[in-house]
Amino acid sequence: MVIRWLMQLQYSQFVVDSRSLALNLNCPNQLIPSILRLLISLQLFLGDGLFLPVQHSTSQLPLLEAYHLTIQNCFSLHSFQILLQDLPGSLLKIESLPQNPFFQDQTKLIKTQWPISCFSNILCLVFSANLSFKQHFLHLKKATIKRLNALKAIAANSWGARTTHLLQIVNATIRSKLEYGCHVFITSSKSEILTIEILYRTALRFATGLPKWTPIPILLKEAGQIFLSLRIRMLAERFFLKNLSLGEISPLFHYLRPLTRRLRLRKPVPLSIRLSEQINKLGMDIIFLIPPHPPLQKQEKIRFYLDTLPFQTKIYSNSIVQTLFNEYKNLYWKYKIIIATDASKSNVNCSIASKNFTTGVTKAGSVSKYNSIFTSEALAILIAINNLINDNQHYVLLSDSLSVLKALQCSNIHSKSVIKFLGHEIYKIIGNIQSIEFVWTPGHAGITENEYVDSLARKAPSSLISQWIPHEDLLLSMKNYIQEEAKNEWKNSKCYHEFHFLSDNRSQLQIFPSSRKNDVLISRFRTKTYPTSAKLFRFRLTSTSFCSLCKVEETLEHLLFQCKRFELQRNFFHAEMGCFPLYFSWIFDFSLHSKKQVFAILKFLRHIHDNL
């Protein structure tokens, strides 16, 4: 609406020196009333200057000339011009220009046309008037092609950089460019998303050295990547989930809270529906996301003992650690209330337990299965703080989670939300107690209090004792869900049964000598994209598909296991690999071979490549 309104306006440009025209204490008193009357009667817009809409340009001309005389008399300016159109409706713009002593005092009436653009570039995102991101994707395509040309220059198949390094370059320079602002353009159509998906696949093809006829699932599996559309969805969900967890602090909270709320569009934003479905699949309510809190500040009543006490070591046997703990407890904690906490996590559930060993009060139960063991240990301490500390006494809280206690001790604005939440609850009860000591105890060292709450946590009931979940753990669960979805797409593809040995982990390929030529050769053989005569004839790149010696179709299996040209080398290769029968998936599953066998495979493949 703003763009359409501006397109109907003409404008007047009133140019003075902004260092003189300033609404501050240095402005002359005789000029302030005139400027204020102008600013009050007209509406002000701030951009690269001051914009004032004028109702009728012809009627405002005497007013502008009057202000011209007023300002010129006060400041003796050397430049002043009025750009005015005769059509009704105009804009007055006041902006700064460098002073020029050669300017003469003059007033000009100039007919001009105000350039109008239907697109707006904000933070490197191109917005159009029809709420389409087509121009943004065209901008990404133009910018990415330059990066692809640079990538192709350093990814030559015979002398370029290694595939692992090229993939890191692709992710840092091309993928990051394509996925920037994905939480904004996630609502685009599939055809528009496909535009940047094709660019990303091209970059992966250059990095891996695979030809154009490589199937897309095999290309992604060989590069160890997932579909860019899945990654964009994951990043967008991460962005909006973080804003949900910020609550009222986030400006997007009121738009994301009702996830299916209709905006001023023809249909709801698809991301809201997908995010709502994703949270429902996880079986949780967003009201239990841990809200933001300030970090815990240092207090005299709060003390941490993590490595200074005699029993806080694992170099001694369990009996010695237990003896040292009992001696210290009887000597220093005789009149203090001791509380112990612990957590247990399995594949099906996550449980916590806390016990006050002075009063005998016990709290045990389950928490969300999406919580990490770190979060569960922190929630166990949280339950103890809220339920087991009631009197104005000295307290000692035992925990075998050193990471949680260290994070709590060094709490800051960058700490995890559960740590800041725990610090907030400690701050609430600190005024009602005399002191509290957080003590780390070695796990499974025979300490009675620790072993008791450990067994209590393992036998905790399945009923939920706390439904809190930090957004960090929920983000990890969503990431695992996206990765599982990518694995299912790979397993459901028609290439899976033939190439099931392909792994996302490229570290097993680092055993080969540092050579781009070896990387490309291995990738083309293990993905069956090596340019054999049968493959080239299929794409009309050669006149025949038959082997020149055997007079049969020259496929990759024929070269590896049947061709008479490599019979002698094949026998040597078979002897080095062992007495097992040779077949394709077994040869190229490098996790099954020793280093000597892997080098034998490379030697055999290079001999085939050099003699074709």
N, C-alpha and C positions, 0 to 999 in steps of 0.2 A: 504494500500500500504506500509506503514511503517513497519507493522508486517511482510508482505511477504518479504520485502527487508532484514529485520533483520534476518529472518529465513535462508537466503542464505549466511549469513556472519559467519565466524569463528572469534575468537577473541584472542588477546594477552593481557595479564594482566601484567602491569608494576607497582609494588608496592613500594612506598617509604613513608616516613613520610611527611604528608601534612603540618605539621607545619613548615617544612624546605622548602618544595617545594611550595612557595607562590609567586605570582607575585605582590609584593608590595615593598615598600622601604627597607624592611629588607632583601630582596633577594640579594645575592652576585652579584657583577657586572659581574664576569666571567661566571656566569651561565645564565644570562638573554639572551644574543645573541643565545645561543644554544636552549633554550626553545622557544624563539620567532620564530626561523627558523622552529622548529618542529610544532608550532601552526599555522604558516602561510602556510606551505606546506600541512597540513592535516586539515580536517574539525573537529570542536569541537562540542560535544554533552554534555549537562549538565543533570545529573540525580543525583544518589547518589555518583557519582564521575565524572571524566573527561574521555570522550570516544573519541578516535581518530581512524578513519578508516584507515587501512593500505592496500595498493594496492596488494602487493605480500609479503607474510610473510617471504619467504626465502630470498628475496632481502633486506628486512628491518631488518634482524637479525644483520648485522654488525652495522647498524645505532643505533639500540637499545643498542648493547653492547658498542658503543662509548658513548652514553648518560649515560649508566651505570657507565662507568669509570669517566666521567665528574662529575656526581652527587655524586658518592662515594668519589671522591677526595676532593670535596668541603665540603661535610657534614659528611664524615666518618660514613655512615649509617651502621647499624647492620643487616638490612634485605633488600633483593632485590631478586625478582624472576620474570622470564618471562614465561608466559604460552602461548605457541605458537602452532598453527596447521599448517600442511604442505599445506593445501588447499589454493588456491588464495583467497584473500579478507579476511581481519581480522579487529579486533577492538582493539585499545589500550586503556586501562582503567587505570587511575591514581586515586587511592583512599587512604584514610588514614587507617593505622593499628597501634595499640599500639606498642610502642617500647619494645623490649625484649632483655636484655643484654646477654642472652644465645644463640641468633642467631649468626651464623657464616657468614662471608662474602662468599657468594656463588651465582652462577648463575645456574638456573635449566631450563631444557627444558622438559616440561610436556605435554603429549597428553591429551586433555580433551574435553568434550562435553558441549556446552552452552545450558542450559534448555530453551525451548521455550514454551510459553503459548498462546493459541488462545483467551484468555479472559483477560480483563483488568478491575480492580476495581478502579473506580475514584469517590471519594466522596460517597462511599457506594452504587454506582450504577455499576452493572456488565455489561460491554460492550463486545460483541463478534465480531469476524471478519466479519460475514455475516449480521451485523446490526440487529440481532435478540436479544430479551430480554428474551429468554427462560431460560438461565442460571440465569438471575436476578430473575425471578419468582421462580425458584427452590431454590435460596438462601433465598428469602422471606418466602417460605413455610417451609424451615428447621428452620429459626429463629422464625417463628410464632408458630410452634408446641410447642416449649419450653414455650412460653408465654401462650398457651392454656392449657398446663398441670398445670401451676401455677394458672391460672384462675379457672380451674376445682376443684382445691384443696380448694379454698376459696368460692366456689359456691355450696356447698352441699345443697340439697333440704330441709334438715331438720334443719340445724344449721348455714348455711352460711350467708354472708352479704346480705343486702337488694338489691333488683333489681336495684334501682336507683343508688346506689353506684357502683355496678358491671358494669353498663352501662358506668359510668364515667371512670372506670378503663379500660374498653374495648376501649373506644375512645382515651384515653391518651396513652395506651401502644401498642395496636394492630392496630387500625385503622390508627394512625399516622405513624406507621411503614410501613403499606401496601401502603399508599398514598404518601409516601415520594418520590420525584422525578417524580411525575405523569406527569409533563409537558414534561418529556423526553420520557417515555414509553407509552404515550397516543396513539402513532401511532401503538401500538401492535395490534395483531388480537384479536377477541372476545374470542377465546378459551384461550388465554394467560391471558386476563383480568379475565376470569371466574375462573382461578386458585386462585387468591387472593379474588375473590368474595365469593367463597365457604368457604375460611378460615374465612372471616368476618362473614358470616352467622353462622358458627359453634360457633364463639365467642358470638354472640347474643343469640344463643340457650342455651349456658351455663349460660349466665347472666340472662335470663328470666326463665330458668328452664323448657322450653317447650321441648317436645319429638321430635324425629327425623321425625315423620310423620306430623309435623306442616307445612301447606302450606307456601311458602315463602312470599307472600303478607301479610298474617296474622302475621307471625313472625316479619316482618319489621314494621308493624303498631303497634303491641303490644310493640315493643322496641322503637317506636317513631323515627325511622331512615328511610333513603332512600337507594336505591340501591347504592352500592359502585361505580359502573360504572358511574352513574350520578354525584356523588360527585367528582370523579376523573376528569370528564370532566369540571365541574364547577371550580375546583381549577386550572386546566390547562388554561382555558380561562382567569381566573383572573390573572395568571402569565403573559401571553402574552399581555393582555390588559394593564397591568401596564407598560410593556416595550414599548408598543405603545405610551402611554401617556408621557413617558420620552423623546421621540424624539431622537435626535442625541446623547444624553447622553448614551442611551442604546446600547450595542453592537449588540443586536438582531433587532434593528429597521429596518435596510436595508433588513433583511430577512423577516420581518413581514409586511412591508409596502405594497409590492405587494402580497396580501394574497394568490393568486393562482399561484404564481411563481413556476416554476418547478425546483426542486433541482436535484442533481446528483443521482437521483433514477429513478426507472421505472415509478413512478407515483407521483403526488403532495402529500405533507403531508396531511393526512385527517383532522388534527386539523385546518389547515389554511382554508380549505373549510368550516368546521363547524363554525369557528369563523367569517368568512365572511358572512355566511348565518345568523348567530345570529345577527350581527350588521345590516344587511339589514332588518331583521324582526323588529328590533327596529326603523327603519326608520331614521337613522342618518348617517352622514359621519364622518369618523375618523379624517378628517382635522379640525374638530371643537372640538376635545378633548383639554382641557386646557393644554398648554405646561408647563413644569417645570420652576419655577422662584425662585430666592433667597427670603428669608423672609424680611419683612419690618423692617428696622433699626429705632431706636429711632431718632426723629428729633425735633429740638426746635420749628419748625413751626407747628407741629402736636400735638394736645392735646385731651385727652379723658375725658369726664365727664359722668360717668356711675351711680354713686350713691351719689354724693356730693352736688348736687343742691337741693334746697328746694322742688321742684315739683317732684323729682324722687322717689316717693313712692306710694304705693297702699293702704295705711292704711286710707287715707283721701277720702272723697267723690269726685265725678267728678267735682263738682262746685269749691271746694277748690283747687284741682289740677290745674284746668283751670285758676283760679285767680292767683295762685302762678306763673304759667308759664308766663302769660301776664305781671305780674309785673317784673319778671326777664328779659323778652325780652325787655321791654321798658327801663329798667335801664342799661343793659349791651350789648344788641345786636342792639341798635338803628341805628348804622352806619355800621352794618355788613350785608352781603348777606345771607339770610336764604334759605336753600334747604331742602326739605323733601322727603323721599323715603318710599315705602312700596311694599309688594308683596301679592298676593292672589293665593291660590292653591285649585283646586277642582278635582273631579275624571276624568274630561275630558281634562282640560288644566291648565296651570300655567301662570300667568300674573304679570307684574311689572309696576310700575309708579314712576316718579320723576318729581318734579316741583321746579323751581326757583321762589320764591315768590316776589323777587325784580324786575326781568325782566318779569315775567309771562310766561316764556318758559316752556313747558310741554313735557315730553317724556313718552309714554306709549305703551305697546304692550305685546306680548306673548313670552314665552321662551319654551324650550323643556319640554314636559310633564314628562320626566324622571328626571328632576331636583327636588331636595328636596326643602322644604320651606326655609331651611337654605341657600342653594345655590341661590334660587330666591331672597332672601333679599340681599345677597352679590352682585348679578348681578344688582339689582336696584341701589345700591350705585355705582357700576362700571359705569352704564349708566350716572348717575349724574356727576361722575368725568370726564368722557370723553366728555360730551356734554353741561353741564350747568356751568362749571367753565372755564372762558375765560380771565377774567381781573385780574390785580394785586391788589386784594382786600382781605379783611378778610371774611372768609366764615364760616358758621355754618351749619352743616349737621345733620338733625334730622332723627332718625330711632327708631322704636319700637322693633327691634330685638336685645335684650341684648346679646344673644349668639354670633351673628356675630361681634358686637363691641368688646366683650371681646376677641374673637379669634383674631381679628385684632390687638388689643392692645398687646396681648401676642404672637404675631406671631413668629414662630421659624421654624426650618428645618422640624419638624414633623407636621406642620400645614397642613390643607387640601389645595389642589391645588388651589381652588377658592380664598382662603384667601391670599395665596402667590401671585396669579395673581392680586388680588385687591391691595395688597401692592405695587406691581411693577408699576401699573398704577398711584397710588398716588405719588410714588417716581418720576415719569416722570413729573408731573405737579407741584411738590413742589417748584421748582425754579422759577416759573412764578407767584406765589401768595405770599401774605404776611403771611397768616396763615390759618389754617383750624381746626375747632373744631368739634369733633364727639360727639354728645349728644344723650343719650338715653331718650326717652319719653315714658311714660306708654301708652300702647295700649288701645283704646276705653275708654279714660278718658275725652273726650270732648275737647281735644286740637284741635284747628281749623286746623292747618297745617296737623296734623296727620290724622284727619278724612277726610280731602279733598283728600289726596293722596290714602287713603284706598278705598274710593268710586271710585276714578279714576282707581285704579288697578282692581277693580271688574268689571268695565265697559270697560276695555281695549280692543282694537280690537284684532282679532285673528291672524293678521299678525305678523310674528316673528320680534322682535326688537333685539334679540340676540340669536345666535345659539350655544353659548358656553355651554359645558357640562363637568363637572369633571369626571374623571374615577371612583371616589368613588361612584357617583350616578349611573353610568353605570354598575358598578359591582353589586350594589344592585338590579338593574333591571334584570340583568342576573341571579342573585341568585333567585329572585322571579319567573323568567321564569322556572328555573330548578325545583323549588318546585311545581310550577303549573303543570309541566310535570309529576312529581311524583304523584301528586294528581289525574291526569287524568289516569295514569296507575293503580292506586288503584281503581278508579271508573269503569274502563273498565275490571277489573278482575272479575272472576266468583264468588269470595268470597264477593264482595262488598254488594250485596243485603241482604245477610244473616248476615254480620258483619258490617253494616254501622255505628253502635254505637261506634266502636273502635275509639279512639281519639289519636292524636299524643301527646297530653298533658298528661303526667303521674303524674302531680301534684295532680289530683283528687284521685289518689291511695294512697297518703300520709296520708289520713285520717285513714287508717287501723293501728292497733297496729304494732310497730316495730318488725317484725318477718319475717324471710326468708320463713318459712313454710307457713305463710299466703299469702305472695306475690306469691309463686309458685302455691298455691291452687287456688287463684283468677284468675291468668293468665290461668291456664289449664281449668278452668270451662268456663270462658268468651270466650275462643277461641275454645271450644269444642274439646280439645285435651286430656281431662281427660281419663285415661286408663280404660274404661268400658269393659265389656265382649265382646260386639260387635266390639269394636275397636281392642282389643287384638286378637280376632278370625280372623279378617281380615288379620292380619299380622302373623297368625299362632303361636301365643304366648299362646293360651289356646285352650282347646278341644271343647268348646261350646260357643255360643254367646247368650244363653238364661239366663234370670234371674232365679235364683234358687227357688224363691218363686212364682213369677207370671207366669213363663213358657212362657214368651214372650221375644223378643229380647231386651237385656239390653242396651239401648242407654242412652245418657245424658238426653234427654227429659223424658224418662221413669223414671229415678231416681228422677228427680226434680218434676214431676207433676203427676205420675201415680203409682209408686211402693208402695205396701201396707206396706212394712217394715217401711216407713217414713210417714205414714198417720197422726199420731198424731203430729209429729213435723211440718208437712206441714200445718196443721190447725193453730197451734200457729204462724207459720211464716206468713200465710195469714192474720191473725188478726193484726199482727204488721205492715204489709205493707199497710193495708187498705182494703176497699171493692172492689178494682179494680181486674179484672181478671189477673191471673198470666200468663205471657208469657216471653219467653227467652230474647228478645232484650230489653224489658222494665226493667227486673230485673237487667241486667248487664250494663245498662246505668246509671252509678253512678251520673252523673250530674243532674238527675231528682229526687234524693232521699236526705232526710235529714241524718244527722249523725246517728240518732237512727235507721233509716231504713237500712243504710249501715251495721251497726253492727248486725242487725237481719239477713241480708243476709249472713254475714260471719259465724254467729252461725249455721245457717241451713246447709251451705256447710261443715263446719267442722264436724257436726253430721253425714252427709252422708259419708264423707271420713273415719271417725273413725269406722263406723259400716259396712263397706263393707268387 
